[in-house]
Amino acid sequence: MHNSQCILEIDLSKIRANYKILSNICKNSEVASIVKANAYGLGADKIAKALEQENCKSFFVASINEAINLRNSLDSNANIFVLNGVFSNDVNEFEKYNLIPVLNHLGQVEVWTNFTKKLARKLPSALHIDTGLNRLGMPDIEIQSLINQPDLLESLSLKYVMSHLASSEESGNPYNLEQLKRFKHYLQYFPNVKASLSNSQGISLGEDYHFDLVRPGASLYGITGPRPRIVMHNVLNLTAPIIQLKTVGSNSHVGYNTSFTTKNDTIIATLPIGYADGYSRILSNCGEVFIDGHIAPVIGKISMDLVTIDVTNVPSQKIFLGQRVEIINDYCTIDKIASIIGGIGYEILTLLHGPRFKRIYKNDTELS
Ligand SMILES: Cc1ncc(COP(=O)(O)O)c(C=O)c1O
């Protein structure tokens, strides 16, 4: 009997190659890796270890629990930054696991300095300045207050001053330049501290945006958006087996709600993947999958566990139970799916973590 599982292959050598591409572009900056949300759903443990082999020394996660998990898999010297910052009930964890909080507002500065004073030790931190995203990060009034307290500033032992761009994927958006100017303006108050501004797309805005450290996430995982300025490798291959085949006549409805009606005799293949696995229902009647290079359109509504595809035009010798159908590959990338449904690759990728998938990490040098 054939394998009835969907298989998600994550090629670690492609992720490493993407890291090298970015390192070559950012020759004068350190390239950190954003591995929050379990490395965008792909497995922070495996990916961070692979990137550590490429000499990546700094990793960013969103929360303390992500950081603790990561520390347990990484070299103890790796810098692990926590983007959401520090809260009074988890200060001890920061010290225990040697984690670096990104301080986003004066309240977090106070929590951190109270803690380090109690320990009578200086512990490193980073400072997030809001240059216009108006999400996390210190607003102007708080920055002014902080720079007027040199002793407080000194006690923070700042490793980086950072900010985050709102529209880096839109190279022509003047807001990028506005944020860059504001960032440079603030940096004059922190003359001896290293700086970090850019995410993946910020890197392609040019060297002016690189500073001392860049913080790519998406591009490491092959996501570049619809108009890539830097070509990255696809790192994923997701396949599902055909678990049922049937031929229906013209005027037959396929799937829930009679949303698709056949025009001619049609061969329908059913695959065991659905929206519960992260294969978005929005792809109903518009997604595309591949069988050995031949396109097969998604027909009917995607259901929780299943999807139906039209394989009428695929050579008949390629159509059999157990045949593996490619859902994501070099032709049908996360970015392409995003463009079909008018979404963003980030969301498609982070949803695609079906526990029902068999995961295979290709080119895992840890195993060899
Ligand atoms: C503060 C910060 N820096 C860097 C990144 C990485 O962004 P990207 O995945 O676009 O490279 C993120 C991700 O959202 C972020 O929140």
The ligand as an ORCA input file, in Angstrom:
! r2SCAN-3c Opt
* xyz 0 1
  C      11.333     43.424     14.234
  C      11.447     42.490     13.072
  N      12.598     42.410     12.410
  C      12.752     41.590     11.346
  C      11.707     40.805     10.908
  C      11.896     39.893      9.717
  O      11.110     40.319      8.653
  P      11.136     39.544      7.262
  O      10.530     38.223      7.502
  O      10.300     40.410      6.389
  O      12.551     39.465      6.840
  C      10.483     40.848     11.573
  C       9.365     40.040     11.093
  O       8.232     40.355     11.095
  C      10.340     41.717     12.689
  O       9.197     41.803     13.362
*
